[in-house]
Amino acid sequence: MELKDIENLAELAKIELTQEEKEKILADMDGILAYVKQIEDIDVPEVEIEYEHRNAWREDEVEERDFDVVGILSQFPNSQDNFVKVKKIL
């Protein structure tokens, strides 16, 4: 990774970086890429991957509720002609 790559990323992200910040990010990115390369070099023997697939299935349950106009309107401070009155939102 080079300094021009950092500048390109900064431009795509629409951020302004000082030269010092660019160099620090470049050093950080080099460290990250070196770590990823180190992980890639690890020899992993063939491992058999086992997946357990199962469905979590349940029956739908209907919950009975009593909805009546009077009960709902009694919960609100303002109502008119069986409608709930609320503040105007702009």
C-alpha positions in Angstrom: 0.0 0.0 0.0 1.3 3.4 -0.9 0.6 7.0 0.1 -1.5 7.6 -3.1 -3.8 4.7 -2.0 -4.4 6.5 1.3 -5.1 9.8 -0.5 -7.5 7.9 -2.8 -9.4 6.4 0.1 -9.5 9.8 1.9 -11.0 11.3 -1.3 -13.6 8.6 -1.6 -14.5 9.0 2.1 -14.7 12.8 1.6 -12.3 13.5 4.4 -9.3 15.8 4.5 -6.1 14.5 6.0 -2.8 16.2 6.8 0.4 14.7 5.5 1.2 13.4 9.1 -2.2 11.7 9.3 -1.7 10.1 5.9 1.6 8.7 7.0 0.2 7.4 10.3 -2.7 5.7 8.5 -0.2 4.2 6.0 1.8 2.8 8.9 -1.3 1.4 10.5 -2.5 -0.2 7.3 0.9 -1.8 6.7 0.7 -3.3 10.2 -2.8 -4.6 9.5 -1.8 -6.1 6.1 1.3 -7.7 7.7 -1.0 -9.3 10.3 -3.4 -10.6 7.7 -0.4 -12.1 5.7 0.8 -13.7 8.9 -2.6 -15.4 9.4 -2.7 -16.5 5.7 0.6 -18.3 6.2 -0.7 -20.5 9.0 -1.0 -24.1 7.9 -4.3 -25.5 8.9 -4.8 -29.2 8.4 -8.0 -30.4 6.7 -10.8 -30.0 9.2 -14.2 -31.5 8.5 -16.8 -28.9 9.1 -20.1 -30.1 10.6 -23.2 -28.0 10.4 -26.4 -28.8 12.3 -29.4 -27.6 10.4 -32.7 -27.5 12.1 -35.8 -25.5 11.9 -37.1 -23.7 15.0 -40.8 -24.1 14.3 -43.7 -23.1 16.4 -47.4 -22.8 15.8 -48.9 -19.3 15.6 -51.0 -18.4 18.6 -53.7 -15.9 18.3 -53.9 -13.6 21.3 -57.4 -12.5 21.9 -57.8 -8.8 22.7 -60.8 -6.7 23.3 -60.5 -3.5 21.3 -63.4 -1.2 21.7 -63.6 2.5 20.8 -64.6 3.6 24.3 -61.7 1.7 25.9 -59.1 3.2 23.5 -60.5 6.7 23.6 -60.4 6.6 27.4 -56.6 6.3 27.3 -56.1 9.5 25.5 -56.6 13.0 26.9 -58.2 14.5 23.8 -60.8 13.0 21.5 -63.6 14.2 19.3 -66.3 12.2 17.4 -64.6 8.8 18.1 -61.2 10.1 16.8 -58.1 10.7 18.9 -56.8 14.3 18.7 -53.1 14.7 18.6 -50.7 17.7 18.3 -49.9 18.9 14.8 -46.5 17.7 13.6 -44.7 19.8 11.0 
